[in-house]
Amino acid sequence: MVKLNEKYVTDRAGRRTDVVLSRKDYRRLIDYLEDLEDRLEIRKRKRGARFVSWEIAKASLKAK
């Protein structure tokens, strides 16, 4: 998990209304989320994937 140094903005009643992140923390958070999306996509594609040996793939490419 990404460790962030967030700061909170509060309303007059003391309730947290917003979060402020440094640019560095924001970028780290975005990178982390993009990595998660990639992992989910890979997992999704692996479920229905058919794998062939390198020799078969190479022969298929030569035939084209």
PQR file of N, CA, C, O and H, with PARSE charges and radii, in Angstrom:
ATOM      1  N   MET A   1       0.837  -1.176   0.000 -0.4000 1.5000
ATOM      2  CA  MET A   1       0.000   0.000   0.000 -0.0000 2.0000
ATOM      3  C   MET A   1       0.883   1.240   0.000  0.5500 1.7000
ATOM      4  O   MET A   1       2.005   1.223   0.505 -0.5500 1.4000
ATOM      5  N   VAL A   2       0.363   2.295  -0.565 -0.4000 1.5000
ATOM      6  CA  VAL A   2       1.101   3.545  -0.668 -0.0000 2.0000
ATOM      7  C   VAL A   2       0.930   4.344   0.622  0.5500 1.7000
ATOM      8  O   VAL A   2      -0.186   4.536   1.103 -0.5500 1.4000
ATOM      9  H   VAL A   2      -0.548   2.308  -0.976  0.4000 1.0000
ATOM     10  N   LYS A   3       2.034   4.798   1.164 -0.4000 1.5000
ATOM     11  CA  LYS A   3       1.997   5.633   2.372 -0.0000 2.0000
ATOM     12  C   LYS A   3       1.921   7.089   1.933  0.5500 1.7000
ATOM     13  O   LYS A   3       2.806   7.588   1.238 -0.5500 1.4000
ATOM     14  H   LYS A   3       2.941   4.642   0.773  0.4000 1.0000
ATOM     15  N   LEU A   4       0.851   7.764   2.349 -0.4000 1.5000
ATOM     16  CA  LEU A   4       0.633   9.151   1.963 -0.0000 2.0000
ATOM     17  C   LEU A   4       0.688  10.053   3.178  0.5500 1.7000
ATOM     18  O   LEU A   4       0.359   9.646   4.292 -0.5500 1.4000
ATOM     19  H   LEU A   4       0.132   7.359   2.913  0.4000 1.0000
ATOM     20  N   ASN A   5       1.108  11.282   2.946 -0.4000 1.5000
ATOM     21  CA  ASN A   5       1.114  12.306   3.996 -0.0000 2.0000
ATOM     22  C   ASN A   5       0.005  13.299   3.691  0.5500 1.7000
ATOM     23  O   ASN A   5       0.263  14.433   3.286 -0.5500 1.4000
ATOM     24  H   ASN A   5       1.375  11.614   2.041  0.4000 1.0000
ATOM     25  N   GLU A   6      -1.226  12.862   3.891 -0.4000 1.5000
ATOM     26  CA  GLU A   6      -2.356  13.702   3.546 -0.0000 2.0000
ATOM     27  C   GLU A   6      -2.634  14.734   4.631  0.5500 1.7000
ATOM     28  O   GLU A   6      -2.326  14.532   5.806 -0.5500 1.4000
ATOM     29  H   GLU A   6      -1.435  11.941   4.220  0.4000 1.0000
ATOM     30  N   LYS A   7      -3.224  15.845   4.200 -0.4000 1.5000
ATOM     31  CA  LYS A   7      -3.668  16.894   5.112 -0.0000 2.0000
ATOM     32  C   LYS A   7      -5.155  17.088   4.859  0.5500 1.7000
ATOM     33  O   LYS A   7      -5.611  16.996   3.720 -0.5500 1.4000
ATOM     34  H   LYS A   7      -3.474  16.009   3.246  0.4000 1.0000
ATOM     35  N   TYR A   8      -5.902  17.354   5.905 -0.4000 1.5000
ATOM     36  CA  TYR A   8      -7.348  17.465   5.787 -0.0000 2.0000
ATOM     37  C   TYR A   8      -7.803  18.914   5.907  0.5500 1.7000
ATOM     38  O   TYR A   8      -7.237  19.702   6.664 -0.5500 1.4000
ATOM     39  H   TYR A   8      -5.531  17.430   6.830  0.4000 1.0000
ATOM     40  N   VAL A   9      -8.832  19.240   5.148 -0.4000 1.5000
ATOM     41  CA  VAL A   9      -9.508  20.518   5.258 -0.0000 2.0000
ATOM     42  C   VAL A   9     -10.804  20.245   6.013  0.5500 1.7000
ATOM     43  O   VAL A   9     -11.541  19.316   5.681 -0.5500 1.4000
ATOM     44  H   VAL A   9      -9.292  18.599   4.534  0.4000 1.0000
ATOM     45  N   THR A  10     -11.073  21.048   7.013 -0.4000 1.5000
ATOM     46  CA  THR A  10     -12.277  20.829   7.821 -0.0000 2.0000
ATOM     47  C   THR A  10     -13.230  22.013   7.678  0.5500 1.7000
ATOM     48  O   THR A  10     -12.823  23.137   7.385 -0.5500 1.4000
ATOM     49  H   THR A  10     -10.475  21.803   7.282  0.4000 1.0000
ATOM     50  N   ASP A  11     -14.511  21.722   7.895 -0.4000 1.5000
ATOM     51  CA  ASP A  11     -15.492  22.806   7.899 -0.0000 2.0000
ATOM     52  C   ASP A  11     -15.554  23.422   9.305  0.5500 1.7000
ATOM     53  O   ASP A  11     -14.785  23.049  10.191 -0.5500 1.4000
ATOM     54  H   ASP A  11     -14.842  20.809   8.133  0.4000 1.0000
ATOM     55  N   ARG A  12     -16.460  24.349   9.489 -0.4000 1.5000
ATOM     56  CA  ARG A  12     -16.552  25.052  10.783 -0.0000 2.0000
ATOM     57  C   ARG A  12     -16.929  24.120  11.926  0.5500 1.7000
ATOM     58  O   ARG A  12     -16.615  24.394  13.085 -0.5500 1.4000
ATOM     59  H   ARG A  12     -17.086  24.652   8.770  0.4000 1.0000
ATOM     60  N   ALA A  13     -17.599  23.023  11.602 -0.4000 1.5000
ATOM     61  CA  ALA A  13     -17.998  22.064  12.642 -0.0000 2.0000
ATOM     62  C   ALA A  13     -16.877  21.073  12.958  0.5500 1.7000
ATOM     63  O   ALA A  13     -17.017  20.237  13.851 -0.5500 1.4000
ATOM     64  H   ALA A  13     -17.854  22.800  10.661  0.4000 1.0000
ATOM     65  N   GLY A  14     -15.771  21.169  12.227 -0.4000 1.5000
ATOM     66  CA  GLY A  14     -14.654  20.267  12.474 -0.0000 2.0000
ATOM     67  C   GLY A  14     -14.699  18.971  11.683  0.5500 1.7000
ATOM     68  O   GLY A  14     -13.871  18.085  11.892 -0.5500 1.4000
ATOM     69  H   GLY A  14     -15.658  21.848  11.502  0.4000 1.0000
ATOM     70  N   ARG A  15     -15.669  18.855  10.769 -0.4000 1.5000
ATOM     71  CA  ARG A  15     -15.763  17.654   9.937 -0.0000 2.0000
ATOM     72  C   ARG A  15     -14.801  17.765   8.757  0.5500 1.7000
ATOM     73  O   ARG A  15     -14.666  18.825   8.145 -0.5500 1.4000
ATOM     74  H   ARG A  15     -16.342  19.575  10.599  0.4000 1.0000
ATOM     75  N   ARG A  16     -14.151  16.676   8.456 -0.4000 1.5000
ATOM     76  CA  ARG A  16     -13.242  16.654   7.311 -0.0000 2.0000
ATOM     77  C   ARG A  16     -14.046  16.733   6.021  0.5500 1.7000
ATOM     78  O   ARG A  16     -14.980  15.959   5.811 -0.5500 1.4000
ATOM     79  H   ARG A  16     -14.261  15.816   8.953  0.4000 1.0000
ATOM     80  N   THR A  17     -13.677  17.666   5.167 -0.4000 1.5000
ATOM     81  CA  THR A  17     -14.411  17.855   3.919 -0.0000 2.0000
ATOM     82  C   THR A  17     -13.557  17.571   2.690  0.5500 1.7000
ATOM     83  O   THR A  17     -14.089  17.163   1.657 -0.5500 1.4000
ATOM     84  H   THR A  17     -12.918  18.294   5.337  0.4000 1.0000
ATOM     85  N   ASP A  18     -12.260  17.775   2.777 -0.4000 1.5000
ATOM     86  CA  ASP A  18     -11.361  17.592   1.641 -0.0000 2.0000
ATOM     87  C   ASP A  18     -10.024  17.049   2.112  0.5500 1.7000
ATOM     88  O   ASP A  18      -9.689  17.086   3.296 -0.5500 1.4000
ATOM     89  H   ASP A  18     -11.828  18.107   3.616  0.4000 1.0000
ATOM     90  N   VAL A  19      -9.281  16.549   1.154 -0.4000 1.5000
ATOM     91  CA  VAL A  19      -7.935  16.044   1.429 -0.0000 2.0000
ATOM     92  C   VAL A  19      -6.973  16.752   0.495  0.5500 1.7000
ATOM     93  O   VAL A  19      -7.262  16.943  -0.686 -0.5500 1.4000
ATOM     94  H   VAL A  19      -9.553  16.519   0.192  0.4000 1.0000
ATOM     95  N   VAL A  20      -5.829  17.139   1.034 -0.4000 1.5000
ATOM     96  CA  VAL A  20      -4.791  17.792   0.247 -0.0000 2.0000
ATOM     97  C   VAL A  20      -3.585  16.862   0.222  0.5500 1.7000
ATOM     98  O   VAL A  20      -3.115  16.393   1.259 -0.5500 1.4000
ATOM     99  H   VAL A  20      -5.594  16.983   1.993  0.4000 1.0000
ATOM    100  N   LEU A  21      -3.091  16.604  -1.002 -0.4000 1.5000
ATOM    101  CA  LEU A  21      -1.901  15.769  -1.177 -0.0000 2.0000
ATOM    102  C   LEU A  21      -0.815  16.571  -1.869  0.5500 1.7000
ATOM    103  O   LEU A  21      -1.103  17.458  -2.672 -0.5500 1.4000
ATOM    104  H   LEU A  21      -3.472  16.985  -1.845  0.4000 1.0000
ATOM    105  N   SER A  22       0.418  16.261  -1.559 -0.4000 1.5000
ATOM    106  CA  SER A  22       1.512  16.867  -2.301 -0.0000 2.0000
ATOM    107  C   SER A  22       1.505  16.281  -3.716  0.5500 1.7000
ATOM    108  O   SER A  22       0.904  15.233  -3.956 -0.5500 1.4000
ATOM    109  H   SER A  22       0.651  15.540  -0.906  0.4000 1.0000
ATOM    110  N   ARG A  23       2.160  16.944  -4.625 -0.4000 1.5000
ATOM    111  CA  ARG A  23       2.241  16.413  -5.996 -0.0000 2.0000
ATOM    112  C   ARG A  23       2.909  15.051  -6.011  0.5500 1.7000
ATOM    113  O   ARG A  23       2.499  14.156  -6.750 -0.5500 1.4000
ATOM    114  H   ARG A  23       2.648  17.795  -4.430  0.4000 1.0000
ATOM    115  N   LYS A  24       3.933  14.899  -5.199 -0.4000 1.5000
ATOM    116  CA  LYS A  24       4.647  13.626  -5.131 -0.0000 2.0000
ATOM    117  C   LYS A  24       3.720  12.515  -4.651  0.5500 1.7000
ATOM    118  O   LYS A  24       3.698  11.438  -5.247 -0.5500 1.4000
ATOM    119  H   LYS A  24       4.267  15.626  -4.599  0.4000 1.0000
ATOM    120  N   ASP A  25       2.957  12.750  -3.593 -0.4000 1.5000
ATOM    121  CA  ASP A  25       2.025  11.748  -3.087 -0.0000 2.0000
ATOM    122  C   ASP A  25       0.916  11.463  -4.087  0.5500 1.7000
ATOM    123  O   ASP A  25       0.510  10.315  -4.262 -0.5500 1.4000
ATOM    124  H   ASP A  25       2.975  13.625  -3.109  0.4000 1.0000
ATOM    125  N   TYR A  26       0.427  12.511  -4.745 -0.4000 1.5000
ATOM    126  CA  TYR A  26      -0.608  12.328  -5.765 -0.0000 2.0000
ATOM    127  C   TYR A  26      -0.092  11.422  -6.881  0.5500 1.7000
ATOM    128  O   TYR A  26      -0.789  10.501  -7.306 -0.5500 1.4000
ATOM    129  H   TYR A  26       0.757  13.444  -4.603  0.4000 1.0000
ATOM    130  N   ARG A  27       1.125  11.681  -7.356 -0.4000 1.5000
ATOM    131  CA  ARG A  27       1.705  10.879  -8.437 -0.0000 2.0000
ATOM    132  C   ARG A  27       1.892   9.435  -7.982  0.5500 1.7000
ATOM    133  O   ARG A  27       1.619   8.511  -8.749 -0.5500 1.4000
ATOM    134  H   ARG A  27       1.691  12.430  -7.012  0.4000 1.0000
ATOM    135  N   ARG A  28       2.350   9.225  -6.754 -0.4000 1.5000
ATOM    136  CA  ARG A  28       2.520   7.871  -6.219 -0.0000 2.0000
ATOM    137  C   ARG A  28       1.190   7.139  -6.156  0.5500 1.7000
ATOM    138  O   ARG A  28       1.118   5.949  -6.462 -0.5500 1.4000
ATOM    139  H   ARG A  28       2.571   9.975  -6.131  0.4000 1.0000
ATOM    140  N   LEU A  29       0.136   7.846  -5.760 -0.4000 1.5000
ATOM    141  CA  LEU A  29      -1.190   7.249  -5.685 -0.0000 2.0000
ATOM    142  C   LEU A  29      -1.696   6.863  -7.080  0.5500 1.7000
ATOM    143  O   LEU A  29      -2.236   5.773  -7.266 -0.5500 1.4000
ATOM    144  H   LEU A  29       0.195   8.813  -5.512  0.4000 1.0000
ATOM    145  N   ILE A  30      -1.522   7.750  -8.047 -0.4000 1.5000
ATOM    146  CA  ILE A  30      -1.943   7.461  -9.421 -0.0000 2.0000
ATOM    147  C   ILE A  30      -1.158   6.276  -9.978  0.5500 1.7000
ATOM    148  O   ILE A  30      -1.745   5.394 -10.605 -0.5500 1.4000
ATOM    149  H   ILE A  30      -1.083   8.636  -7.896  0.4000 1.0000
ATOM    150  N   ASP A  31       0.144   6.240  -9.765 -0.4000 1.5000
ATOM    151  CA  ASP A  31       0.960   5.111 -10.237 -0.0000 2.0000
ATOM    152  C   ASP A  31       0.500   3.804  -9.613  0.5500 1.7000
ATOM    153  O   ASP A  31       0.427   2.779 -10.292 -0.5500 1.4000
ATOM    154  H   ASP A  31       0.621   6.957  -9.256  0.4000 1.0000
ATOM    155  N   TYR A  32       0.191   3.835  -8.332 -0.4000 1.5000
ATOM    156  CA  TYR A  32      -0.275   2.640  -7.630 -0.0000 2.0000
ATOM    157  C   TYR A  32      -1.596   2.150  -8.225  0.5500 1.7000
ATOM    158  O   TYR A  32      -1.768   0.953  -8.460 -0.5500 1.4000
ATOM    159  H   TYR A  32       0.250   4.667  -7.781  0.4000 1.0000
ATOM    160  N   LEU A  33      -2.516   3.066  -8.466 -0.4000 1.5000
ATOM    161  CA  LEU A  33      -3.803   2.691  -9.051 -0.0000 2.0000
ATOM    162  C   LEU A  33      -3.654   2.136 -10.465  0.5500 1.7000
ATOM    163  O   LEU A  33      -4.343   1.186 -10.836 -0.5500 1.4000
ATOM    164  H   LEU A  33      -2.376   4.038  -8.275  0.4000 1.0000
ATOM    165  N   GLU A  34      -2.757   2.724 -11.251 -0.4000 1.5000
ATOM    166  CA  GLU A  34      -2.513   2.216 -12.601 -0.0000 2.0000
ATOM    167  C   GLU A  34      -1.939   0.804 -12.555  0.5500 1.7000
ATOM    168  O   GLU A  34      -2.310  -0.044 -13.366 -0.5500 1.4000
ATOM    169  H   GLU A  34      -2.197   3.495 -10.949  0.4000 1.0000
ATOM    170  N   ASP A  35      -1.046   0.552 -11.621 -0.4000 1.5000
ATOM    171  CA  ASP A  35      -0.493  -0.801 -11.457 -0.0000 2.0000
ATOM    172  C   ASP A  35      -1.592  -1.802 -11.094  0.5500 1.7000
ATOM    173  O   ASP A  35      -1.614  -2.920 -11.610 -0.5500 1.4000
ATOM    174  H   ASP A  35      -0.744   1.241 -10.962  0.4000 1.0000
ATOM    175  N   LEU A  36      -2.494  -1.403 -10.215 -0.4000 1.5000
ATOM    176  CA  LEU A  36      -3.609  -2.274  -9.848 -0.0000 2.0000
ATOM    177  C   LEU A  36      -4.495  -2.581 -11.052  0.5500 1.7000
ATOM    178  O   LEU A  36      -4.915  -3.722 -11.247 -0.5500 1.4000
ATOM    179  H   LEU A  36      -2.477  -0.495  -9.795  0.4000 1.0000
ATOM    180  N   GLU A  37      -4.775  -1.562 -11.855 -0.4000 1.5000
ATOM    181  CA  GLU A  37      -5.580  -1.776 -13.062 -0.0000 2.0000
ATOM    182  C   GLU A  37      -4.896  -2.765 -13.995  0.5500 1.7000
ATOM    183  O   GLU A  37      -5.541  -3.654 -14.551 -0.5500 1.4000
ATOM    184  H   GLU A  37      -4.434  -0.635 -11.697  0.4000 1.0000
ATOM    185  N   ASP A  38      -3.585  -2.605 -14.163 -0.4000 1.5000
ATOM    186  CA  ASP A  38      -2.835  -3.527 -15.030 -0.0000 2.0000
ATOM    187  C   ASP A  38      -2.907  -4.955 -14.508  0.5500 1.7000
ATOM    188  O   ASP A  38      -3.105  -5.895 -15.279 -0.5500 1.4000
ATOM    189  H   ASP A  38      -3.061  -1.883 -13.711  0.4000 1.0000
ATOM    190  N   ARG A  39      -2.747  -5.116 -13.209 -0.4000 1.5000
ATOM    191  CA  ARG A  39      -2.809  -6.466 -12.620 -0.0000 2.0000
ATOM    192  C   ARG A  39      -4.174  -7.107 -12.816  0.5500 1.7000
ATOM    193  O   ARG A  39      -4.277  -8.298 -13.107 -0.5500 1.4000
ATOM    194  H   ARG A  39      -2.586  -4.353 -12.583  0.4000 1.0000
ATOM    195  N   LEU A  40      -5.224  -6.303 -12.654 -0.4000 1.5000
ATOM    196  CA  LEU A  40      -6.575  -6.832 -12.865 -0.0000 2.0000
ATOM    197  C   LEU A  40      -6.799  -7.239 -14.315  0.5500 1.7000
ATOM    198  O   LEU A  40      -7.429  -8.261 -14.585 -0.5500 1.4000
ATOM    199  H   LEU A  40      -5.141  -5.335 -12.417  0.4000 1.0000
ATOM    200  N   GLU A  41      -6.288  -6.445 -15.242 -0.4000 1.5000
ATOM    201  CA  GLU A  41      -6.434  -6.767 -16.665 -0.0000 2.0000
ATOM    202  C   GLU A  41      -5.681  -8.047 -17.011  0.5500 1.7000
ATOM    203  O   GLU A  41      -6.190  -8.886 -17.753 -0.5500 1.4000
ATOM    204  H   GLU A  41      -5.776  -5.615 -15.022  0.4000 1.0000
ATOM    205  N   ILE A  42      -4.485  -8.197 -16.482 -0.4000 1.5000
ATOM    206  CA  ILE A  42      -3.705  -9.420 -16.721 -0.0000 2.0000
ATOM    207  C   ILE A  42      -4.441 -10.623 -16.156  0.5500 1.7000
ATOM    208  O   ILE A  42      -4.531 -11.660 -16.814 -0.5500 1.4000
ATOM    209  H   ILE A  42      -4.071  -7.515 -15.879  0.4000 1.0000
ATOM    210  N   ARG A  43      -4.966 -10.499 -14.952 -0.4000 1.5000
ATOM    211  CA  ARG A  43      -5.698 -11.605 -14.328 -0.0000 2.0000
ATOM    212  C   ARG A  43      -6.926 -11.981 -15.167  0.5500 1.7000
ATOM    213  O   ARG A  43      -7.222 -13.162 -15.347 -0.5500 1.4000
ATOM    214  H   ARG A  43      -4.894  -9.657 -14.417  0.4000 1.0000
ATOM    215  N   LYS A  44      -7.634 -10.970 -15.675 -0.4000 1.5000
ATOM    216  CA  LYS A  44      -8.815 -11.205 -16.496 -0.0000 2.0000
ATOM    217  C   LYS A  44      -8.451 -11.943 -17.790  0.5500 1.7000
ATOM    218  O   LYS A  44      -9.148 -12.872 -18.198 -0.5500 1.4000
ATOM    219  H   LYS A  44      -7.394 -10.010 -15.529  0.4000 1.0000
ATOM    220  N   ARG A  45      -7.361 -11.523 -18.424 -0.4000 1.5000
ATOM    221  CA  ARG A  45      -6.953 -12.138 -19.689 -0.0000 2.0000
ATOM    222  C   ARG A  45      -6.422 -13.554 -19.495  0.5500 1.7000
ATOM    223  O   ARG A  45      -6.568 -14.398 -20.379 -0.5500 1.4000
ATOM    224  H   ARG A  45      -6.795 -10.768 -18.092  0.4000 1.0000
ATOM    225  N   LYS A  46      -5.810 -13.819 -18.346 -0.4000 1.5000
ATOM    226  CA  LYS A  46      -5.277 -15.158 -18.093 -0.0000 2.0000
ATOM    227  C   LYS A  46      -6.375 -16.197 -17.957  0.5500 1.7000
ATOM    228  O   LYS A  46      -6.173 -17.366 -18.286 -0.5500 1.4000
ATOM    229  H   LYS A  46      -5.692 -13.133 -17.628  0.4000 1.0000
ATOM    230  N   ARG A  47      -7.528 -15.779 -17.479 -0.4000 1.5000
ATOM    231  CA  ARG A  47      -8.626 -16.725 -17.262 -0.0000 2.0000
ATOM    232  C   ARG A  47      -9.033 -17.433 -18.544  0.5500 1.7000
ATOM    233  O   ARG A  47      -9.242 -18.646 -18.534 -0.5500 1.4000
ATOM    234  H   ARG A  47      -7.692 -14.829 -17.212  0.4000 1.0000
ATOM    235  N   GLY A  48      -9.149 -16.708 -19.635 -0.4000 1.5000
ATOM    236  CA  GLY A  48      -9.609 -17.316 -20.879 -0.0000 2.0000
ATOM    237  C   GLY A  48      -8.493 -17.547 -21.879  0.5500 1.7000
ATOM    238  O   GLY A  48      -8.754 -17.849 -23.043 -0.5500 1.4000
ATOM    239  H   GLY A  48      -8.979 -15.723 -19.642  0.4000 1.0000
ATOM    240  N   ALA A  49      -7.275 -17.409 -21.443 -0.4000 1.5000
ATOM    241  CA  ALA A  49      -6.144 -17.495 -22.374 -0.0000 2.0000
ATOM    242  C   ALA A  49      -5.775 -18.937 -22.694  0.5500 1.7000
ATOM    243  O   ALA A  49      -5.847 -19.826 -21.845 -0.5500 1.4000
ATOM    244  H   ALA A  49      -7.063 -17.163 -20.497  0.4000 1.0000
ATOM    245  N   ARG A  50      -5.383 -19.135 -23.930 -0.4000 1.5000
ATOM    246  CA  ARG A  50      -4.819 -20.420 -24.349 -0.0000 2.0000
ATOM    247  C   ARG A  50      -3.346 -20.174 -24.650  0.5500 1.7000
ATOM    248  O   ARG A  50      -2.999 -19.261 -25.398 -0.5500 1.4000
ATOM    249  H   ARG A  50      -5.324 -18.412 -24.619  0.4000 1.0000
ATOM    250  N   PHE A  51      -2.511 -20.973 -24.078 -0.4000 1.5000
ATOM    251  CA  PHE A  51      -1.080 -20.816 -24.281 -0.0000 2.0000
ATOM    252  C   PHE A  51      -0.561 -21.917 -25.188  0.5500 1.7000
ATOM    253  O   PHE A  51      -1.009 -23.062 -25.126 -0.5500 1.4000
ATOM    254  H   PHE A  51      -2.793 -21.716 -23.470  0.4000 1.0000
ATOM    255  N   VAL A  52       0.386 -21.549 -26.026 -0.4000 1.5000
ATOM    256  CA  VAL A  52       1.033 -22.524 -26.900 -0.0000 2.0000
ATOM    257  C   VAL A  52       2.528 -22.450 -26.658  0.5500 1.7000
ATOM    258  O   VAL A  52       3.029 -21.453 -26.139 -0.5500 1.4000
ATOM    259  H   VAL A  52       0.749 -20.619 -26.077  0.4000 1.0000
ATOM    260  N   SER A  53       3.225 -23.475 -27.021 -0.4000 1.5000
ATOM    261  CA  SER A  53       4.674 -23.486 -26.836 -0.0000 2.0000
ATOM    262  C   SER A  53       5.329 -22.494 -27.795  0.5500 1.7000
ATOM    263  O   SER A  53       4.738 -22.100 -28.801 -0.5500 1.4000
ATOM    264  H   SER A  53       2.819 -24.285 -27.443  0.4000 1.0000
ATOM    265  N   TRP A  54       6.526 -22.110 -27.476 -0.4000 1.5000
ATOM    266  CA  TRP A  54       7.271 -21.172 -28.316 -0.0000 2.0000
ATOM    267  C   TRP A  54       7.505 -21.764 -29.706  0.5500 1.7000
ATOM    268  O   TRP A  54       7.452 -21.040 -30.700 -0.5500 1.4000
ATOM    269  H   TRP A  54       7.006 -22.430 -26.659  0.4000 1.0000
ATOM    270  N   GLU A  55       7.756 -23.040 -29.783 -0.4000 1.5000
ATOM    271  CA  GLU A  55       8.006 -23.678 -31.080 -0.0000 2.0000
ATOM    272  C   GLU A  55       6.779 -23.554 -31.985  0.5500 1.7000
ATOM    273  O   GLU A  55       6.916 -23.249 -33.170 -0.5500 1.4000
ATOM    274  H   GLU A  55       7.798 -23.628 -28.976  0.4000 1.0000
ATOM    275  N   ILE A  56       5.615 -23.780 -31.453 -0.4000 1.5000
ATOM    276  CA  ILE A  56       4.387 -23.670 -32.254 -0.0000 2.0000
ATOM    277  C   ILE A  56       4.152 -22.204 -32.669  0.5500 1.7000
ATOM    278  O   ILE A  56       3.782 -21.932 -33.811 -0.5500 1.4000
ATOM    279  H   ILE A  56       5.504 -24.027 -30.491  0.4000 1.0000
ATOM    280  N   ALA A  57       4.364 -21.293 -31.761 -0.4000 1.5000
ATOM    281  CA  ALA A  57       4.181 -19.878 -32.077 -0.0000 2.0000
ATOM    282  C   ALA A  57       5.170 -19.434 -33.151  0.5500 1.7000
ATOM    283  O   ALA A  57       4.799 -18.705 -34.071 -0.5500 1.4000
ATOM    284  H   ALA A  57       4.664 -21.514 -30.833  0.4000 1.0000
ATOM    285  N   LYS A  58       6.424 -19.867 -33.040 -0.4000 1.5000
ATOM    286  CA  LYS A  58       7.452 -19.504 -34.007 -0.0000 2.0000
ATOM    287  C   LYS A  58       7.111 -20.065 -35.382  0.5500 1.7000
ATOM    288  O   LYS A  58       7.252 -19.369 -36.387 -0.5500 1.4000
ATOM    289  H   LYS A  58       6.725 -20.459 -32.292  0.4000 1.0000
ATOM    290  N   ALA A  59       6.664 -21.317 -35.435 -0.4000 1.5000
ATOM    291  CA  ALA A  59       6.291 -21.937 -36.704 -0.0000 2.0000
ATOM    292  C   ALA A  59       5.101 -21.202 -37.323  0.5500 1.7000
ATOM    293  O   ALA A  59       5.038 -21.031 -38.541 -0.5500 1.4000
ATOM    294  H   ALA A  59       6.550 -21.883 -34.618  0.4000 1.0000
ATOM    295  N   SER A  60       4.185 -20.782 -36.502 -0.4000 1.5000
ATOM    296  CA  SER A  60       3.014 -20.047 -36.993 -0.0000 2.0000
ATOM    297  C   SER A  60       3.442 -18.724 -37.605  0.5500 1.7000
ATOM    298  O   SER A  60       2.906 -18.318 -38.637 -0.5500 1.4000
ATOM    299  H   SER A  60       4.237 -20.921 -35.513  0.4000 1.0000
ATOM    300  N   LEU A  61       4.393 -18.049 -36.988 -0.4000 1.5000
ATOM    301  CA  LEU A  61       4.871 -16.775 -37.518 -0.0000 2.0000
ATOM    302  C   LEU A  61       5.627 -16.951 -38.833  0.5500 1.7000
ATOM    303  O   LEU A  61       5.501 -16.124 -39.736 -0.5500 1.4000
ATOM    304  H   LEU A  61       4.828 -18.379 -36.151  0.4000 1.0000
ATOM    305  N   LYS A  62       6.393 -18.002 -38.943 -0.4000 1.5000
ATOM    306  CA  LYS A  62       7.140 -18.277 -40.181 -0.0000 2.0000
ATOM    307  C   LYS A  62       6.197 -18.586 -41.336  0.5500 1.7000
ATOM    308  O   LYS A  62       6.484 -18.239 -42.481 -0.5500 1.4000
ATOM    309  H   LYS A  62       6.495 -18.675 -38.209  0.4000 1.0000
ATOM    310  N   ALA A  63       5.091 -19.228 -41.047 -0.4000 1.5000
ATOM    311  CA  ALA A  63       4.139 -19.626 -42.079 -0.0000 2.0000
ATOM    312  C   ALA A  63       3.439 -18.406 -42.694  0.5500 1.7000
ATOM    313  O   ALA A  63       2.958 -18.476 -43.825 -0.5500 1.4000
ATOM    314  H   ALA A  63       4.858 -19.510 -40.116  0.4000 1.0000
ATOM    315  N   LYS A  64       3.381 -17.314 -41.974 -0.4000 1.5000
ATOM    316  CA  LYS A  64       2.682 -16.106 -42.464 -0.0000 2.0000
ATOM    317  C   LYS A  64       3.546 -15.293 -43.318  0.5500 1.7000
ATOM    318  O   LYS A  64       3.121 -14.248 -43.812 -0.5500 1.4000
ATOM    319  H   LYS A  64       3.772 -17.257 -41.055  0.4000 1.0000
TER
END
